Amino acid sequence: MRHDHIISAKQLSRADIEEVLDRAAEVAADPEAFADRHENALLGLLFFEPSTRTKMSFTAAAKRLGGDVVDMGTVESSSVKKGESLADTVRVVEGYADALVLRHPSEGSAQMASEFVDVPLINAGDGAGQHPTQTLLDLYTIRESAGFDDLTIGIMGDLKYGRTVHSLAHALTTVDADQHFISPESLQLPRSVRYDLHEEGATIREHTELEPVLPELDVLYVTRIQAERFPDESEYRAVAGEYQIDAETLEAARDDLTVMHPLPRVDEIAHDIDDTDYAHYFQQAHNGVPVRMALLDLVLEGQR
């Protein structure tokens, strides 16, 4: 990888993306071949927000590469509770690890933190900003199930606060993808994201209903309404539960539609879809291990 830090999907070229996904395919095909690639390497985990999939898959990835993790733990059990700044925290932890993974509630925090450390820093989500490693595993799942050629994808739900959406939309401008954005008007893409996509040559097609566009889609990427990001609870209540799909909804879809979700879900995907051929969201989550193994392998390889 040409990048010391992985902060945003916007920094990744098509070549960067293909390099990670090709390496992930190698890992998935023969994980034992990577079992001791980074023996004794330590990955520092700094999660200032809750996480299940991202934190556990990074831990699994480091250990499957022969390394281990050092974990800051919860904010409440760390010196952050005493008032320590993010800059001081990452400066300290870089002395314990060969690379850092940071999740933080403030947009732009990963970029700021990266300016204070010399070891690679990977953004695991900065508020409503970016989540580049989620995007890489999303792209891996899309490439495996639907391919990158002549792709039509619908991205539905919370497009305003959903960092996975912002990252994925940027990355999809590097492939042959036609993007449709489905959301309530109050949760449409932020103006800054829309501007960047236009600058990258993307055509923005926005909808308030899924039904008219559903038959065209190769992939439907569903997101939950991000309750924790809303500044006003009444604003959240006005849209909560508005965008939901079930098996009946998908009767109008193509037989080979891929339904994805970054998880966790609340009620936006009914459980009657789980056992259908449409459902790829659990495999999507499982893909986090080989993709993050591939990314760590490339990032750590670049430090040798």
KOLGU-145042 format. One line per 5 residues: number of its first residue (from 1); their letters; for each residue x, y, z of N, C-alpha, C. Coordinates in nm, 3 decimals, decimal comma. Layout:
NUM) A) X/Y/Z/X/Y/Z/X/Y/Z ~ ...
***
This chain:
1) MRHDH) 0,084/-0,120/0,000/0,000/0,000/0,000/0,087/0,124/0,000 ~ 0,044/0,226/-0,073/0,122/0,350/-0,080/0,093/0,442/0,038 ~ -0,004/0,404/0,122/-0,050/0,495/0,226/-0,002/0,447/0,363 ~ 0,059/0,537/0,439/0,098/0,502/0,575/-0,026/0,485/0,663 ~ -0,124/0,574/0,645/-0,247/0,570/0,724/-0,366/0,544/0,633
6) IISAK) -0,465/0,472/0,684/-0,588/0,445/0,608/-0,699/0,523/0,677 ~ -0,731/0,640/0,624/-0,821/0,734/0,690/-0,957/0,741/0,621 ~ -0,958/0,737/0,488/-1,080/0,761/0,413/-1,081/0,677/0,287 ~ -1,202/0,636/0,245/-1,215/0,564/0,118/-1,174/0,653/0,002 ~ -1,180/0,784/0,020/-1,147/0,877/-0,088/-0,999/0,868/-0,126
11) QLSRA) -0,914/0,819/-0,036/-0,772/0,812/-0,067/-0,737/0,686/-0,145 ~ -0,831/0,592/-0,159/-0,802/0,463/-0,221/-0,836/0,465/-0,369 ~ -0,738/0,434/-0,451/-0,759/0,423/-0,595/-0,816/0,285/-0,628 ~ -0,857/0,269/-0,753/-0,903/0,136/-0,798/-0,791/0,033/-0,778 ~ -0,667/0,073/-0,806/-0,554/-0,020/-0,790/-0,536/-0,058/-0,643
16) DIEEV) -0,550/0,039/-0,552/-0,540/0,009/-0,409/-0,647/-0,091/-0,368 ~ -0,769/-0,065/-0,411/-0,882/-0,151/-0,375/-0,861/-0,292/-0,428 ~ -0,823/-0,304/-0,555/-0,801/-0,435/-0,614/-0,688/-0,510/-0,543 ~ -0,585/-0,434/-0,502/-0,473/-0,498/-0,432/-0,519/-0,562/-0,302 ~ -0,601/-0,489/-0,224/-0,651/-0,544/-0,098/-0,746/-0,661/-0,125
21) LDRAA) -0,837/-0,645/-0,220/-0,936/-0,751/-0,244/-0,871/-0,877/-0,301 ~ -0,770/-0,860/-0,387/-0,700/-0,977/-0,440/-0,626/-1,049/-0,328 ~ -0,563/-0,972/-0,239/-0,493/-1,034/-0,126/-0,594/-1,103/-0,034 ~ -0,710/-1,042/-0,013/-0,814/-1,104/0,070/-0,862/-1,235/0,010 ~ -0,873/-1,241/-0,122/-0,914/-1,365/-0,188/-0,808/-1,474/-0,165
26) EVAAD) -0,680/-1,435/-0,167/-0,573/-1,531/-0,137/-0,584/-1,581/0,006 ~ -0,611/-1,489/0,098/-0,626/-1,526/0,239/-0,743/-1,623/0,257 ~ -0,856/-1,590/0,194/-0,975/-1,675/0,208/-0,950/-1,814/0,150 ~ -0,873/-1,822/0,041/-0,848/-1,950/-0,023/-0,750/-2,037/0,056 ~ -0,653/-1,973/0,124/-0,550/-2,048/0,196/-0,505/-1,971/0,319
31) PEAFA) -0,589/-1,964/0,423/-0,553/-1,885/0,542/-0,426/-1,933/0,611 ~ -0,396/-2,062/0,602/-0,278/-2,115/0,669/-0,149/-2,056/0,611 ~ -0,153/-2,016/0,485/-0,034/-1,958/0,422/0,002/-1,824/0,483 ~ -0,092/-1,763/0,557/-0,068/-1,632/0,618/-0,055/-1,640/0,770 ~ -0,051/-1,763/0,823/-0,064/-1,783/0,968/0,051/-1,722/1,049
36) DRHEN) 0,170/-1,712/0,992/0,283/-1,656/1,069/0,348/-1,540/0,996 ~ 0,273/-1,472/0,912/0,331/-1,365/0,831/0,380/-1,248/0,917 ~ 0,312/-1,225/1,029/0,348/-1,110/1,112/0,357/-1,154/1,259 ~ 0,436/-1,257/1,278/0,459/-1,309/1,413/0,515/-1,200/1,503 ~ 0,457/-1,187/1,621/0,497/-1,090/1,724/0,455/-0,946/1,693
41) ALLGL) 0,388/-0,921/1,582/0,336/-0,786/1,556/0,220/-0,757/1,652 ~ 0,212/-0,632/1,697/0,107/-0,593/1,790/0,022/-0,482/1,727 ~ -0,110/-0,503/1,736/-0,206/-0,405/1,685/-0,272/-0,336/1,803 ~ -0,263/-0,203/1,807/-0,324/-0,127/1,916/-0,468/-0,090/1,882 ~ -0,561/-0,126/1,969/-0,704/-0,098/1,948/-0,747/0,016/2,039
46) LFFEP) -0,798/0,123/1,978/-0,848/0,237/2,054/-0,992/0,264/2,009 ~ -1,088/0,208/2,082/-1,228/0,219/2,046/-1,300/0,307/2,148 ~ -1,334/0,427/2,104/-1,403/0,523/2,189/-1,555/0,511/2,175 ~ -1,600/0,420/2,087/-1,741/0,391/2,070/-1,758/0,239/2,068 ~ -1,881/0,192/2,095/-1,905/0,047/2,094/-1,879/-0,015/1,957
51) STRTK) -1,837/-0,140/1,958/-1,813/-0,214/1,834/-1,816/-0,363/1,863 ~ -1,877/-0,440/1,774/-1,870/-0,585/1,780/-1,788/-0,636/1,662 ~ -1,841/-0,621/1,540/-1,779/-0,678/1,421/-1,641/-0,618/1,391 ~ -1,630/-0,487/1,393/-1,503/-0,425/1,355/-1,393/-0,461/1,454 ~ -1,423/-0,448/1,581/-1,321/-0,475/1,682/-1,282/-0,623/1,684
56) MSFTA) -1,382/-0,711/1,681/-1,351/-0,854/1,689/-1,283/-0,904/1,563 ~ -1,323/-0,851/1,445/-1,259/-0,900/1,322/-1,116/-0,847/1,310 ~ -1,088/-0,727/1,358/-0,949/-0,679/1,361/-0,866/-0,765/1,457 ~ -0,924/-0,800/1,571/-0,854/-0,887/1,666/-0,826/-1,023/1,604 ~ -0,929/-1,081/1,542/-0,911/-1,211/1,476/-0,808/-1,202/1,365
61) AAKRL) -0,813/-1,093/1,287/-0,719/-1,076/1,176/-0,575/-1,071/1,225 ~ -0,551/-0,991/1,330/-0,415/-0,980/1,383/-0,364/-1,114/1,433 ~ -0,449/-1,186/1,504/-0,407/-1,314/1,561/-0,389/-1,420/1,453 ~ -0,473/-1,418/1,350/-0,458/-1,515/1,242/-0,334/-1,489/1,158 ~ -0,281/-1,368/1,165/-0,155/-1,336/1,098/-0,033/-1,368/1,184
66) GGDVV) -0,057/-1,420/1,305/0,052/-1,455/1,395/0,084/-1,348/1,497 ~ 0,011/-1,237/1,494/0,034/-1,129/1,589/-0,064/-1,131/1,705 ~ -0,080/-1,016/1,768/-0,170/-1,004/1,881/-0,217/-0,860/1,891 ~ -0,301/-0,831/1,990/-0,353/-0,696/2,007/-0,326/-0,645/2,148 ~ -0,314/-0,514/2,159/-0,319/-0,447/2,289/-0,439/-0,353/2,281
71) DMGTV) -0,525/-0,361/2,381/-0,656/-0,297/2,374/-0,668/-0,190/2,483 ~ -0,701/-0,068/2,442/-0,722/0,040/2,538/-0,837/0,009/2,633 ~ -0,932/-0,073/2,588/-1,051/-0,101/2,668/-1,154/0,010/2,652 ~ -1,249/0,015/2,743/-1,354/0,115/2,735/-1,303/0,252/2,776 ~ -1,372/0,354/2,729/-1,337/0,491/2,769/-1,341/0,505/2,920
76) ESSSV) -1,441/0,443/2,982/-1,459/0,456/3,127/-1,343/0,396/3,207 ~ -1,275/0,296/3,148/-1,166/0,230/3,221/-1,028/0,283/3,180 ~ -1,025/0,387/3,095/-0,898/0,439/3,045/-0,870/0,579/3,101 ~ -0,753/0,631/3,068/-0,716/0,766/3,113/-0,795/0,875/3,041 ~ -0,869/0,837/2,936/-0,958/0,934/2,872/-1,058/0,987/2,973
81) KKGES) -1,098/0,899/3,064/-1,193/0,938/3,170/-1,133/1,046/3,260 ~ -1,002/1,053/3,265/-0,934/1,153/3,347/-0,909/1,283/3,271 ~ -0,950/1,285/3,145/-0,933/1,406/3,066/-0,819/1,402/2,966 ~ -0,758/1,287/2,946/-0,647/1,280/2,850/-0,697/1,308/2,709 ~ -0,621/1,385/2,634/-0,660/1,419/2,497/-0,636/1,301/2,404
86) LADTV) -0,706/1,303/2,289/-0,686/1,199/2,188/-0,542/1,200/2,138 ~ -0,486/1,319/2,116/-0,348/1,329/2,069/-0,251/1,261/2,165 ~ -0,268/1,286/2,295/-0,179/1,224/2,394/-0,201/1,072/2,399 ~ -0,327/1,028/2,388/-0,356/0,884/2,394/-0,287/0,811/2,280 ~ -0,301/0,860/2,157/-0,241/0,787/2,045/-0,088/0,795/2,050
91) RVVEG) -0,034/0,907/2,100/0,111/0,917/2,113/0,165/0,811/2,209 ~ 0,091/0,787/2,316/0,133/0,686/2,414/0,121/0,546/2,355 ~ 0,005/0,515/2,297/-0,021/0,378/2,252/0,066/0,340/2,133 ~ 0,110/0,437/2,053/0,198/0,401/1,941/0,330/0,341/1,990 ~ 0,366/0,370/2,114/0,486/0,311/2,170/0,470/0,166/2,209
96) YADAL) 0,345/0,117/2,208/0,317/-0,021/2,245/0,285/-0,110/2,125 ~ 0,265/-0,052/2,006/0,209/-0,129/1,896/0,277/-0,093/1,763 ~ 0,260/-0,181/1,665/0,316/-0,161/1,532/0,219/-0,090/1,439 ~ 0,091/-0,088/1,475/-0,012/-0,017/1,399/-0,128/0,008/1,495 ~ -0,210/0,109/1,463/-0,322/0,147/1,549/-0,453/0,141/1,470
101) VLRHP) -0,559/0,101/1,539/-0,694/0,106/1,484/-0,776/0,196/1,576 ~ -0,834/0,300/1,520/-0,905/0,401/1,600/-1,050/0,412/1,558 ~ -1,142/0,404/1,655/-1,281/0,443/1,634/-1,313/0,555/1,733 ~ -1,376/0,660/1,681/-1,400/0,777/1,765/-1,529/0,845/1,720 ~ -1,604/0,905/1,810/-1,732/0,966/1,772/-1,722/1,096/1,694
106) SEGSA) -1,605/1,158/1,689/-1,591/1,288/1,624/-1,543/1,273/1,480 ~ -1,617/1,330/1,387/-1,576/1,329/1,247/-1,445/1,405/1,233 ~ -1,352/1,346/1,161/-1,220/1,407/1,143/-1,118/1,366/1,247 ~ -1,160/1,289/1,346/-1,069/1,251/1,455/-0,955/1,163/1,406 ~ -0,981/1,073/1,313/-0,875/0,984/1,265/-0,768/1,062/1,190
111) QMASE) -0,810/1,157/1,108/-0,713/1,241/1,036/-0,627/1,318/1,135 ~ -0,691/1,378/1,236/-0,616/1,454/1,336/-0,519/1,363/1,411 ~ -0,566/1,248/1,456/-0,481/1,158/1,534/-0,362/1,109/1,453 ~ -0,383/1,088/1,323/-0,275/1,035/1,239/-0,158/1,132/1,230 ~ -0,183/1,260/1,255/-0,077/1,360/1,246/0,018/1,357/1,365
116) FVDVP) -0,019/1,279/1,469/0,062/1,273/1,590/0,139/1,142/1,605 ~ 0,124/1,049/1,508/0,189/0,919/1,523/0,270/0,884/1,399 ~ 0,369/0,798/1,418/0,453/0,752/1,307/0,418/0,611/1,263 ~ 0,348/0,534/1,346/0,303/0,401/1,303/0,174/0,417/1,223 ~ 0,141/0,320/1,136/0,017/0,332/1,057/-0,106/0,339/1,146
121) LINAG) -0,198/0,428/1,112/-0,325/0,440/1,184/-0,439/0,411/1,087 ~ -0,529/0,324/1,128/-0,642/0,283/1,045/-0,770/0,335/1,109 ~ -0,848/0,406/1,031/-0,975/0,461/1,077/-1,081/0,352/1,080 ~ -1,133/0,322/1,198/-1,239/0,222/1,214/-1,374/0,290/1,235 ~ -1,385/0,415/1,190/-1,511/0,490/1,201/-1,490/0,616/1,280
126) DGAGQ) -1,514/0,732/1,214/-1,502/0,860/1,285/-1,636/0,933/1,277 ~ -1,720/0,910/1,376/-1,851/0,972/1,380/-1,930/0,941/1,254 ~ -1,988/1,045/1,193/-2,064/1,027/1,069/-1,975/1,045/0,947 ~ -1,844/1,034/0,964/-1,750/1,059/0,856/-1,724/0,940/0,766 ~ -1,618/0,864/0,795/-1,573/0,757/0,705/-1,551/0,626/0,782
131) HPTQT) -1,556/0,516/0,708/-1,530/0,384/0,764/-1,467/0,300/0,652 ~ -1,341/0,329/0,616/-1,282/0,270/0,495/-1,267/0,119/0,498 ~ -1,241/0,058/0,614/-1,223/-0,087/0,613/-1,358/-0,158/0,597 ~ -1,466/-0,099/0,646/-1,598/-0,154/0,618/-1,624/-0,150/0,468 ~ -1,584/-0,041/0,405/-1,602/-0,029/0,261/-1,525/-0,137/0,186
136) LLDLY) -1,405/-0,167/0,229/-1,326/-0,270/0,162/-1,394/-0,407/0,172 ~ -1,449/-0,440/0,288/-1,517/-0,570/0,298/-1,650/-0,567/0,224 ~ -1,715/-0,450/0,218/-1,836/-0,436/0,137/-1,804/-0,461/-0,010 ~ -1,695/-0,400/-0,058/-1,656/-0,416/-0,198/-1,616/-0,560/-0,228 ~ -1,551/-0,624/-0,134/-1,515/-0,766/-0,152/-1,641/-0,849/-0,168
141) TIRES) -1,741/-0,823/-0,083/-1,867/-0,897/-0,090/-1,938/-0,871/-0,222 ~ -1,939/-0,744/-0,265/-2,004/-0,709/-0,393/-1,931/-0,777/-0,509 ~ -1,798/-0,773/-0,507/-1,723/-0,833/-0,618/-1,746/-0,983/-0,625 ~ -1,755/-1,049/-0,509/-1,776/-1,193/-0,507/-1,917/-1,232/-0,552 ~ -2,016/-1,148/-0,522/-2,155/-1,186/-0,548/-2,211/-1,129/-0,677
146) AGFDD) -2,170/-1,006/-0,714/-2,231/-0,940/-0,829/-2,130/-0,887/-0,930 ~ -2,004/-0,877/-0,891/-1,903/-0,824/-0,981/-1,903/-0,672/-0,985 ~ -1,804/-0,615/-1,052/-1,787/-0,470/-1,062/-1,826/-0,415/-1,199 ~ -1,868/-0,501/-1,291/-1,898/-0,456/-1,427/-2,047/-0,432/-1,443 ~ -2,083/-0,313/-1,492/-2,222/-0,279/-1,519/-2,309/-0,305/-1,395
151) LTIGI) -2,264/-0,256/-1,281/-2,329/-0,281/-1,152/-2,432/-0,171/-1,124 ~ -2,551/-0,212/-1,081/-2,652/-0,117/-1,036/-2,680/-0,145/-0,889 ~ -2,653/-0,045/-0,805/-2,665/-0,064/-0,661/-2,757/0,040/-0,600 ~ -2,845/-0,005/-0,512/-2,929/0,085/-0,435/-2,878/0,091/-0,292 ~ -2,862/0,211/-0,240/-2,815/0,231/-0,102/-2,929/0,299/-0,027
156) MGDLK) -2,982/0,231/0,074/-3,109/0,274/0,134/-3,097/0,290/0,286 ~ -3,161/0,395/0,337/-3,169/0,414/0,482/-3,119/0,550/0,523 ~ -3,030/0,549/0,621/-2,977/0,674/0,677/-2,853/0,714/0,598 ~ -2,871/0,799/0,499/-2,761/0,842/0,414/-2,694/0,968/0,467 ~ -2,757/1,033/0,562/-2,703/1,155/0,620/-2,595/1,125/0,724
161) YGRTV) -2,625/1,034/0,815/-2,533/1,005/0,925/-2,455/0,875/0,906 ~ -2,487/0,798/0,804/-2,426/0,666/0,786/-2,287/0,673/0,726 ~ -2,184/0,655/0,808/-2,046/0,665/0,758/-2,014/0,553/0,660 ~ -2,076/0,436/0,677/-2,050/0,327/0,582/-2,099/0,366/0,443 ~ -2,210/0,439/0,437/-2,264/0,487/0,309/-2,169/0,586/0,244
166) HSLAH) -2,120/0,682/0,321/-2,031/0,784/0,266/-1,904/0,721/0,207 ~ -1,846/0,626/0,280/-1,725/0,559/0,231/-1,755/0,476/0,106 ~ -1,863/0,398/0,111/-1,894/0,309/-0,002/-1,925/0,389/-0,128 ~ -2,002/0,496/-0,114/-2,039/0,577/-0,230/-1,915/0,632/-0,300 ~ -1,817/0,678/-0,221/-1,693/0,728/-0,281/-1,619/0,616/-0,353
171) ALTTV) -1,606/0,501/-0,289/-1,530/0,391/-0,348/-1,595/0,338/-0,475 ~ -1,727/0,340/-0,481/-1,797/0,289/-0,600/-1,774/0,375/-0,723 ~ -1,724/0,498/-0,705/-1,693/0,581/-0,821/-1,571/0,528/-0,896 ~ -1,497/0,434/-0,836/-1,379/0,379/-0,902/-1,413/0,258/-0,988 ~ -1,536/0,207/-0,978/-1,578/0,091/-1,057/-1,695/0,130/-1,147
176) DADQH) -1,741/0,035/-1,228/-1,850/0,061/-1,322/-1,983/0,042/-1,250 ~ -2,022/0,141/-1,170/-2,140/0,128/-1,085/-2,237/0,244/-1,105 ~ -2,364/0,211/-1,117/-2,472/0,308/-1,123/-2,537/0,310/-0,985 ~ -2,529/0,424/-0,914/-2,573/0,431/-0,775/-2,709/0,500/-0,761 ~ -2,798/0,437/-0,685/-2,927/0,494/-0,649/-2,933/0,509/-0,497
181) FISPE) -2,976/0,624/-0,449/-2,980/0,653/-0,306/-3,125/0,669/-0,263 ~ -3,169/0,583/-0,170/-3,309/0,579/-0,128/-3,318/0,615/0,020 ~ -3,388/0,723/0,051/-3,397/0,768/0,189/-3,509/0,869/0,205 ~ -3,551/0,894/0,330/-3,638/1,010/0,353/-3,564/1,137/0,314 ~ -3,637/1,241/0,278/-3,571/1,366/0,239/-3,482/1,420/0,349
186) SLQLP) -3,520/1,397/0,475/-3,443/1,450/0,587/-3,312/1,375/0,609 ~ -3,297/1,258/0,544/-3,176/1,177/0,564/-3,100/1,154/0,434 ~ -3,116/1,245/0,339/-3,042/1,234/0,214/-2,893/1,259/0,236 ~ -2,814/1,227/0,134/-2,669/1,248/0,143/-2,636/1,391/0,183 ~ -2,538/1,410/0,271/-2,494/1,546/0,304/-2,445/1,618/0,179
191) RSVRY) -2,459/1,748/0,179/-2,419/1,828/0,063/-2,272/1,807/0,030 ~ -2,188/1,794/0,132/-2,044/1,778/0,107/-2,015/1,646/0,036 ~ -2,084/1,540/0,075/-2,064/1,410/0,010/-2,116/1,416/-0,133 ~ -2,233/1,476/-0,151/-2,291/1,489/-0,286/-2,196/1,567/-0,377 ~ -2,138/1,674/-0,325/-2,044/1,755/-0,404/-1,923/1,672/-0,445
196) DLHEE) -1,866/1,598/-0,349/-1,748/1,517/-0,379/-1,780/1,411/-0,486 ~ -1,897/1,350/-0,476/-1,935/1,248/-0,573/-1,950/1,307/-0,712 ~ -2,009/1,424/-0,719/-2,019/1,492/-0,849/-1,880/1,523/-0,905 ~ -1,788/1,568/-0,818/-1,652/1,598/-0,861/-1,581/1,473/-0,913 ~ -1,619/1,356/-0,858/-1,559/1,230/-0,899/-1,629/1,171/-1,022
201) GATIR) -1,729/1,241/-1,074/-1,796/1,197/-1,196/-1,916/1,108/-1,176 ~ -1,961/1,093/-1,052/-2,076/1,007/-1,026/-2,206/1,079/-1,060 ~ -2,304/1,001/-1,104/-2,438/1,054/-1,126/-2,522/1,021/-1,003 ~ -2,577/1,121/-0,938/-2,655/1,102/-0,816/-2,802/1,085/-0,852 ~ -2,857/0,969/-0,820/-2,999/0,945/-0,841/-3,063/0,921/-0,704
206) EHTEL) -3,145/1,013/-0,661/-3,203/1,006/-0,527/-3,353/0,973/-0,536 ~ -3,398/0,889/-0,444/-3,537/0,843/-0,440/-3,587/0,845/-0,296 ~ -3,715/0,862/-0,279/-3,774/0,849/-0,146/-3,844/0,714/-0,128 ~ -3,859/0,637/-0,236/-3,923/0,505/-0,230/-3,836/0,401/-0,300 ~ -3,834/0,279/-0,246/-3,756/0,170/-0,304/-3,825/0,108/-0,426
211) EPVLP) -3,956/0,095/-0,422/-4,029/0,014/-0,519/-3,998/0,048/-0,665 ~ -3,993/0,176/-0,706/-3,970/0,204/-0,848/-3,835/0,157/-0,901 ~ -3,735/0,154/-0,816/-3,599/0,122/-0,862/-3,559/-0,023/-0,831 ~ -3,630/-0,090/-0,741/-3,592/-0,225/-0,696/-3,568/-0,323/-0,810 ~ -3,654/-0,332/-0,913/-3,632/-0,432/-1,019/-3,503/-0,414/-1,097
216) ELDVL) -3,443/-0,295/-1,091/-3,319/-0,268/-1,166/-3,193/-0,312/-1,091 ~ -3,204/-0,338/-0,961/-3,085/-0,348/-0,876/-3,017/-0,484/-0,881 ~ -2,883/-0,481/-0,886/-2,801/-0,600/-0,863/-2,773/-0,617/-0,715 ~ -2,760/-0,504/-0,645/-2,727/-0,503/-0,502/-2,817/-0,402/-0,432 ~ -2,871/-0,441/-0,316/-2,943/-0,348/-0,229/-2,868/-0,343/-0,097
221) YVTRI) -2,811/-0,226/-0,067/-2,732/-0,207/0,055/-2,820/-0,130/0,153 ~ -2,863/-0,197/0,259/-2,957/-0,142/0,356/-2,880/-0,097/0,479 ~ -2,917/0,018/0,534/-2,855/0,065/0,658/-2,962/0,099/0,761 ~ -2,924/0,091/0,887/-3,017/0,128/0,993/-3,021/0,280/1,009 ~ -3,128/0,328/1,068/-3,134/0,469/1,105/-3,044/0,488/1,228
226) QAERF) -2,947/0,579/1,219/-2,843/0,594/1,321/-2,895/0,680/1,438 ~ -2,968/0,616/1,527/-3,032/0,690/1,637/-2,932/0,772/1,717 ~ -2,811/0,718/1,737/-2,712/0,784/1,822/-2,653/0,909/1,760 ~ -2,675/0,931/1,630/-2,618/1,048/1,562/-2,713/1,168/1,558 ~ -2,843/1,145/1,587/-2,940/1,252/1,574/-2,925/1,354/1,687
231) PDESE) -2,916/1,482/1,654/-2,908/1,584/1,759/-3,040/1,603/1,833 ~ -3,149/1,561/1,771/-3,283/1,581/1,827/-3,359/1,448/1,821 ~ -3,401/1,397/1,936/-3,469/1,268/1,940/-3,599/1,269/1,860 ~ -3,667/1,383/1,855/-3,792/1,392/1,780/-3,767/1,373/1,631 ~ -3,651/1,420/1,584/-3,614/1,401/1,443/-3,598/1,252/1,414
236) YRAVA) -3,537/1,179/1,508/-3,520/1,034/1,491/-3,656/0,963/1,491 ~ -3,741/0,998/1,585/-3,871/0,931/1,594/-3,955/0,951/1,468 ~ -3,933/1,063/1,400/-4,011/1,093/1,280/-3,979/0,999/1,164 ~ -3,859/0,937/1,165/-3,820/0,850/1,054/-3,794/0,705/1,096 ~ -3,792/0,678/1,226/-3,762/0,543/1,275/-3,863/0,443/1,219
241) GEYQI) -3,811/0,333/1,165/-3,897/0,228/1,114/-3,960/0,258/0,979 ~ -3,922/0,367/0,916/-3,986/0,407/0,790/-3,942/0,323/0,671 ~ -3,818/0,275/0,676/-3,765/0,199/0,563/-3,735/0,056/0,606 ~ -3,826/-0,035/0,573/-3,814/-0,174/0,611/-3,842/-0,262/0,489 ~ -3,772/-0,376/0,481/-3,799/-0,470/0,374/-3,822/-0,608/0,434
246) DAETL) -3,905/-0,688/0,364/-3,927/-0,827/0,402/-3,934/-0,910/0,275 ~ -3,962/-1,039/0,290/-3,964/-1,128/0,174/-4,067/-1,083/0,070 ~ -4,179/-1,032/0,117/-4,282/-0,985/0,024/-4,231/-0,866/-0,057 ~ -4,157/-0,775/0,007/-4,101/-0,661/-0,064/-4,016/-0,706/-0,181 ~ -3,939/-0,814/-0,160/-3,842/-0,858/-0,261/-3,903/-0,943/-0,371
251) EAARD) -4,034/-0,962/-0,371/-4,097/-1,036/-0,480/-4,079/-0,965/-0,613 ~ -4,058/-0,834/-0,608/-4,039/-0,756/-0,731/-3,892/-0,747/-0,771 ~ -3,804/-0,806/-0,692/-3,660/-0,796/-0,719/-3,614/-0,903/-0,816 ~ -3,495/-0,881/-0,872/-3,432/-0,983/-0,954/-3,398/-1,105/-0,870 ~ -3,398/-1,223/-0,931/-3,371/-1,346/-0,856/-3,230/-1,347/-0,797
256) DLTVM) -3,137/-1,276/-0,864/-2,998/-1,278/-0,818/-2,960/-1,152/-0,739 ~ -3,060/-1,080/-0,689/-3,032/-0,962/-0,607/-2,950/-1,000/-0,484 ~ -2,849/-0,918/-0,453/-2,769/-0,934/-0,332/-2,814/-0,828/-0,231 ~ -2,861/-0,873/-0,116/-2,901/-0,781/-0,008/-2,789/-0,776/0,094 ~ -2,742/-0,655/0,123/-2,632/-0,636/0,216/-2,673/-0,540/0,327
261) HPLPR) -2,598/-0,545/0,437/-2,622/-0,458/0,552/-2,494/-0,458/0,635 ~ -2,443/-0,340/0,674/-2,319/-0,339/0,753/-2,338/-0,390/0,896 ~ -2,463/-0,401/0,939/-2,497/-0,448/1,073/-2,440/-0,354/1,180 ~ -2,504/-0,342/1,298/-2,620/-0,419/1,340/-2,749/-0,369/1,276 ~ -2,843/-0,460/1,257/-2,974/-0,419/1,208/-3,067/-0,402/1,327
266) VDEIA) -3,171/-0,327/1,307/-3,276/-0,312/1,409/-3,402/-0,380/1,356 ~ -3,476/-0,308/1,270/-3,597/-0,369/1,213/-3,605/-0,344/1,063 ~ -3,496/-0,299/1,002/-3,502/-0,261/0,861/-3,499/-0,380/0,765 ~ -3,448/-0,496/0,810/-3,453/-0,618/0,730/-3,524/-0,725/0,814 ~ -3,636/-0,774/0,766/-3,712/-0,876/0,839/-3,636/-1,008/0,839
271) HDIDD) -3,658/-1,086/0,943/-3,587/-1,214/0,957/-3,629/-1,315/0,852 ~ -3,743/-1,294/0,785/-3,783/-1,391/0,682/-3,696/-1,381/0,557 ~ -3,606/-1,285/0,551/-3,511/-1,277/0,439/-3,384/-1,355/0,470 ~ -3,357/-1,382/0,597/-3,228/-1,438/0,639/-3,192/-1,568/0,568 ~ -3,289/-1,655/0,546/-3,261/-1,786/0,488/-3,285/-1,791/0,337
276) TDYAH) -3,300/-1,676/0,275/-3,318/-1,671/0,131/-3,183/-1,652/0,063 ~ -3,182/-1,672/-0,070/-3,058/-1,652/-0,146/-3,021/-1,504/-0,156 ~ -3,116/-1,415/-0,125/-3,088/-1,272/-0,128/-2,989/-1,230/-0,020 ~ -2,995/-1,295/0,096/-2,925/-1,249/0,216/-2,774/-1,275/0,206 ~ -2,696/-1,168/0,208/-2,550/-1,179/0,209/-2,488/-1,107/0,327
281) YFQQA) -2,568/-1,055/0,420/-2,514/-0,968/0,524/-2,434/-1,042/0,630 ~ -2,465/-1,169/0,656/-2,382/-1,240/0,753/-2,249/-1,281/0,690 ~ -2,252/-1,323/0,562/-2,127/-1,349/0,492/-2,045/-1,222/0,480 ~ -2,113/-1,110/0,458/-2,047/-0,979/0,452/-1,969/-0,953/0,581 ~ -2,033/-0,980/0,696/-1,964/-0,961/0,824/-1,846/-1,057/0,838
286) HNGVP) -1,864/-1,182/0,794/-1,755/-1,280/0,803/-1,638/-1,239/0,714 ~ -1,667/-1,171/0,604/-1,560/-1,127/0,513/-1,469/-1,024/0,578 ~ -1,510/-0,969/0,691/-1,426/-0,873/0,761/-1,292/-0,931/0,802 ~ -1,287/-1,062/0,831/-1,159/-1,121/0,875/-1,059/-1,130/0,760 ~ -1,090/-1,197/0,648/-0,989/-1,202/0,541/-0,954/-1,065/0,484
291) VRMAL) -1,052/-0,974/0,477/-1,022/-0,841/0,422/-0,932/-0,764/0,516 ~ -0,959/-0,770/0,646/-0,873/-0,697/0,740/-0,739/-0,766/0,757 ~ -0,735/-0,898/0,741/-0,605/-0,967/0,737/-0,523/-0,916/0,619 ~ -0,588/-0,906/0,503/-0,518/-0,858/0,383/-0,467/-0,716/0,402 ~ -0,550/-0,629/0,457/-0,510/-0,490/0,477/-0,394/-0,480/0,575
296) LDLVL) -0,404/-0,550/0,688/-0,295/-0,548/0,786/-0,168/-0,607/0,726 ~ -0,181/-0,712/0,649/-0,065/-0,774/0,586/0,006/-0,672/0,497 ~ -0,071/-0,598/0,417/-0,011/-0,500/0,326/0,047/-0,380/0,402 ~ -0,026/-0,333/0,504/0,021/-0,217/0,581/0,147/-0,251/0,659 ~ 0,147/-0,366/0,726/0,264/-0,406/0,805/0,382/-0,442/0,716
301) EGQR) 0,351/-0,500/0,600/0,455/-0,533/0,503/0,530/-0,407/0,459 ~ 0,452/-0,299/0,448/0,512/-0,172/0,406/0,599/-0,108/0,510 ~ 0,592/-0,156/0,635/0,673/-0,099/0,743/0,807/-0,171/0,760 ~ 0,824/-0,282/0,690/0,947/-0,358/0,709/1,067/-0,289/0,645
***
